[in-house]
Amino acid sequence: MTRYLLDTNIISETIKPRPSPLLAKWFENQRDDNLFISSLTLAEIRRGILDLPKGKKRDALHKWFLSVDGPSSIFRGRILSFNETASFIWAELMAEGKKIGKPRDGFDMIIASVAHANDCIVATNNEKDFVGLKIFNPLKAL
């Protein structure tokens, strides 16, 4: 069965007031033990919350982030880190992008390298930043 590393934008989509029905359907057809996030995704979500002005929305997101429904709890045991293997893959991805005249975003390539190092496909709605890499967009109809 295919293993997926969920990009930050996929996690963000799930907490929208009206998340994508296509994403919800895709999640229904996945086994939890085949879905992962990277430690970078936790950092990006946390930074996004901290970037918000103080108020009800920020407080609600902060409460969600730390709750049993937050990503750290839901993905406990399935949070993948940027390790030595991923660092070598990251360097290759970044150099390859530069060589072909299409510089790649460092954060996106950390996610891609963590996925590759852990035999996962990146599930993302951000196809343009992963051009040339094996990804899957669960927000598109099959």
Phi and psi in degrees as a GROMACS rama.xvg file:
@    title "Ramachandran Plot"
@    xaxis  label "Phi"
@    yaxis  label "Psi"
@TYPE xy
-74.8097  137.344  THR-2
-102.515  137.314  ARG-3
-121.5  137.707  TYR-4
-102.931  115.912  LEU-5
-80.034  125.006  LEU-6
-69.4071  159.206  ASP-7
-56.4481  -37.2558  THR-8
-67.1237  -23.0144  ASN-9
-73.0282  -43.249  ILE-10
-63.6882  -42.8446  ILE-11
-60.694  -38.1896  SER-12
-61.8282  -36.1185  GLU-13
-67.5812  -21.5067  THR-14
-103.222  7.82935  ILE-15
-68.738  153.934  LYS-16
-56.6487  -33.5865  PRO-17
-131.146  80.2642  ARG-18
-65.8222  159.169  PRO-19
-58.0617  127.2  SER-20
-63.6369  -31.4787  PRO-21
-65.1443  -40.0051  LEU-22
-66.0324  -43.8498  LEU-23
-58.9829  -43.4203  ALA-24
-64.0382  -42.1887  LYS-25
-62.1773  -45.2993  TRP-26
-59.1075  -38.7932  PHE-27
-59.0378  -30.2554  GLU-28
-93.2821  6.75523  ASN-29
-108.634  149.909  GLN-30
-89.005  134.494  ARG-31
-53.8485  -38.6786  ASP-32
-72.2401  -0.599489  ASP-33
-107.645  7.00595  ASN-34
-115.229  129.387  LEU-35
-133.299  161.389  PHE-36
-129.604  164.108  ILE-37
-98.7757  159.078  SER-38
-62.2497  -28.9689  SER-39
-62.7571  -36.2786  LEU-40
-61.2369  -41.0331  THR-41
-60.4058  -43.2355  LEU-42
-64.5706  -42.8852  ALA-43
-65.2287  -40.8453  GLU-44
-65.1992  -46.062  ILE-45
-60.9533  -43.942  ARG-46
-61.4189  -41.4212  ARG-47
-60.2635  -39.526  GLY-48
-66.3745  -45.6691  ILE-49
-66.1484  -26.2574  LEU-50
-72.9431  -19.2422  ASP-51
-71.6466  149.538  LEU-52
-66.9378  150.49  PRO-53
-58.3614  137.945  LYS-54
160.117  -170.509  GLY-55
-62.307  -43.159  LYS-56
-64.1372  -46.965  LYS-57
-61.8619  -43.7519  ARG-58
-61.7742  -42.4707  ASP-59
-65.0715  -43.755  ALA-60
-66.2643  -39.0839  LEU-61
-62.0046  -44.9374  HIS-62
-61.3228  -45.0118  LYS-63
-60.6227  -46.6022  TRP-64
-57.2037  -38.0189  PHE-65
-90.4285  -7.30037  LEU-66
-82.2764  176.522  SER-67
-67.4492  -16.0238  VAL-68
-92.9939  -2.36939  ASP-69
-79.0147  166.034  GLY-70
-62.7885  -34.7782  PRO-71
-63.1716  -37.6826  SER-72
-77.9801  -47.7265  SER-73
-61.6533  -37.7477  ILE-74
-102.616  16.6756  PHE-75
-52.5984  128.292  ARG-76
85.4747  -5.48725  GLY-77
-130.841  32.8508  ARG-78
-106.657  114.34  ILE-79
-95.9898  138.219  LEU-80
-102.025  158.896  SER-81
-79.8641  105.383  PHE-82
-112.706  -170.29  ASN-83
-59.9403  -44.9861  GLU-84
-60.1999  -46.9209  THR-85
-63.5296  -33.6922  ALA-86
-64.9945  -37.4641  SER-87
-68.2807  -39.9368  PHE-88
-65.3085  -42.7224  ILE-89
-56.7262  -46.1771  TRP-90
-59.2359  -42.8279  ALA-91
-64.2474  -43.9491  GLU-92
-63.1244  -42.7884  LEU-93
-66.4541  -44.0595  MET-94
-65.0498  -40.7469  ALA-95
-61.692  -44.4149  GLU-96
-59.9921  -43.2235  GLY-97
-65.0464  -41.7441  LYS-98
-62.1561  -36.9306  LYS-99
-91.138  6.82257  ILE-100
77.5833  19.8727  GLY-101
-130.156  77.7914  LYS-102
-54.4434  141.427  PRO-103
-106.911  149.527  ARG-104
-69.6818  129.991  ASP-105
-59.8595  -42.2532  GLY-106
-66.2939  -44.2981  PHE-107
-61.0155  -38.2671  ASP-108
-74.1195  -24.0921  MET-109
-64.3263  -45.5364  ILE-110
-61.8008  -44.4349  ILE-111
-62.6156  -40.9192  ALA-112
-71.0978  -36.6019  SER-113
-64.5932  -41.6078  VAL-114
-60.3707  -50.1619  ALA-115
-61.073  -42.6525  HIS-116
-65.0996  -21.1741  ALA-117
-114.674  19.4019  ASN-118
55.3796  47.152  ASP-119
-120.31  158.619  CYS-120
-102.889  136.786  ILE-121
-73.8019  125.533  VAL-122
-97.8568  114.562  ALA-123
-148.232  154.803  THR-124
-103.684  10.177  ASN-125
-110.245  61.9671  ASN-126
-62.5711  -35.8954  GLU-127
-62.8691  -30.5204  LYS-128
-86.4505  -2.89478  ASP-129
-120.998  22.1064  PHE-130
-55.1799  133.849  VAL-131
88.0237  -3.93837  GLY-132
-112.362  155.516  LEU-133
-76.7282  112.686  LYS-134
-136.914  171.884  ILE-135
-139.763  133.973  PHE-136
-106.106  101.805  ASN-137
-74.4168  -2.84122  PRO-138
-93.5027  4.25986  LEU-139
-108.595  142.913  LYS-140
-65.6938  140.272  ALA-141
